[in-house]
Amino acid sequence: MVTGMWSTRQLADLAGTTVKAVRHYHSIGLLDEPVRAANGYKQYGARDLVRLLRVRRLVDLGIPLARVADLMAVDASPVEELRVVETELAATVDRLDRVRAELSALVEQGGAPDLPHPWSVAGAELGDADRAFLLVSSRVLTPAAKEALRAMLQDHERTAEDVAFERLPAEADEATRQQLAERWAPQVERLTRNYGWIAEPAALAANGSRHGDVLGRSLGELYNAAQLDVLLRLSLLVRRGEG
């Protein structure tokens, strides 16, 4: 005997959800396929509604769909399962709080959303290549190195040489490259004195030489040939000045 009396849309409305959600629950096995009328349309009864309401309740609690079926299958109160979900949700809330704090800082102070905290504000004015290199560095530097780099970015005021380096075309002639390196050298010497680690950034990689290689390769691929040549000339000039 067919007892169903609600269509899929009516069932969805009663449960406060959508037809698309009901169909998805069917596809992943949370809802059994209902009986069908002679015309082929699905018909749902009270048991279907109760099942759907239970699913919706667990979903509203923030329980992932992958866990809903297991929780509904537990005869007694699923305390242990709920504790696991509670722990996971607590971690999610902590992450969202951190994200919200970062978004607030970006809105209030401005910054580059593609850069991770704490560099998003300090590195906002950098060029594309520098920001890309920072992004890679965020995955390989030690926490102490990240903080030191943030401090340097925050303290350092961009100069005409910084901008000239960012805009340097790959086909820049040798004289242009040498002149830029010479003009830039005093600034880099000061930074090296205040932040000695910048001379050997790979030494601050979290996993030693392996991550140091990541930095070296990224440097070689993110900057053009003229920029890399300027960096080499600059390194030689700074070392010569230290000697």
C-alpha positions, 0 to 999 in steps of 0.5 A: 500500500502506497502511503507517501503523499508529498512530492520532492519539493513539498518534502524539501519545503517541510524540512526547510531545505531545497530540492537540490539538497534532497537529491544530493542526500539521495545520491550519497545514501543519506535518504532512501529512494521513496516509493513512486506513484503510477505516474512515476513521480516520487512520493514521500511519507512521514518516515522520510520527513523524519529522516530528512529532519534528522539529517538537517539537524545534524547538518545545522550543528555543523557536522560534515555530511560524511559523518552524518550517516554514522551518527544516525546509525548509532543506537545510543547517544553518540557522545564520543562521535559528537566529541570528535566533531566538537573538537574539529569544529573548535579548530575550525572556529579558531581558524576562522577567527584568525582569518577574520582578524587578518581580513580586518587588518587588511581592511583597516590597514590595506595590504596584499591579500595574496601574501600571508600574515604577517607580510600582507601589510608590510609587503603590499607595495612590493612588485610582482616578483618580490611578492611571489618570492615572499609567498614561496618564502612563507612556506620554507622559512623558520618562524623566526626568519619570517618575523625578522623578514617582516620587521625588515619590510616594515622598517624599510622605506622603498627607494628609487633603486627598489622601483628601478630594479622591479621595472628593469627589463630583461634586455637592459644593457650592461651599463644600466645593470652596473649603474643600478647595482652601484647606486643600490649597493649603499642601501643593501650594505645598510640592510646587511649591517642591520639584518645580517641574515639577508646575505644568506637567506637559505640558511634560515630555511626550515629544512636546511639545504632542501628548502634552501634549494627551493629559494634558490630555484624560485629566485632564478625563475621569478626574476628576469636575466637582467635582474639576476645579473644586478643581484650578482653584481650587487652581491660582489659590490657588497662583499667588496665593501665589507672587505 
